[in-house]
Amino acid sequence: MSENYKIIFKFIKDISAETPDIETYLYVKDYISKYQLNIEINSKPLKDQIIEINTMLKFQDKSESKKKSHFEMIYTTVIKLNNEIKDKNILQKIILCDVQKEIYSEMEKALLNLLHMSGYSNIKFEKKIDFEELYNKKFN
């Protein structure tokens, strides 16, 4: 929690897993270690210092293989800014870094549950996303 914002609520807006057939499932089971976790974050102001933040996690195969499963989740967080923040850089850091660090463990748990329920029970995300590092690389 920050002095700059408060999370009002958070929820899974959309979640999906697609494996078209058993041949794809068997292929993916052998090659899922090659899949990569990608993240996209967007936001939109609502009203009265309230912002909706949508964080999309995709676990996908970037290779040219035709046999692929698709795993995606959009996790929505609604925050209320405690003060009127006029500095765009502070607002960017709140949305892209601070809120993400606060919600990431829940998002990761939900995506891992989806993968496990989809038949890929041995999946773990060894490397955690370092939102501070990503933010600093992009904006500093």
C-alpha positions, 0 to 999 in steps of 0.5 A: 500500500502506498501513500499515493493510492489505495486499491479499491478492488481487483479481479480477474476480468478475463481468463482463457486456456486453449489447447485445440486437440490431444496431439497439441496437448501432448506436444505442448506437455513436452515443450511447455518449458520453452513458453514465455511469460509476457505482460502488458499493462494499460490503464484508463481514468474513470472519475474522481481520481479513480483509475482502472488498470488492466494487466494482461499476462500471456504464457505463450510459445513464440516459435513457429510451431503450429502446435500451440496452447494459448494461456491468457489472463486479464487482471483488473485493478481499480485504484483511487489516488489519494492526492491529485497527482499532476506529475505524469512520471509519478502516475506512470510509476504507480500504474506500471510499478507500484500497483503491479508489485502489490498484485503480482503474487495473486496474478501469478497464482491465478495463472499457475492455477489455470495452467495446472487445471489445464493439465500442465501440473509441473509448471512453475515460474522460476523467475519473478517479474521485477517491475522496478527494474522494468520501469527503470529500464523504460523510463530512466 
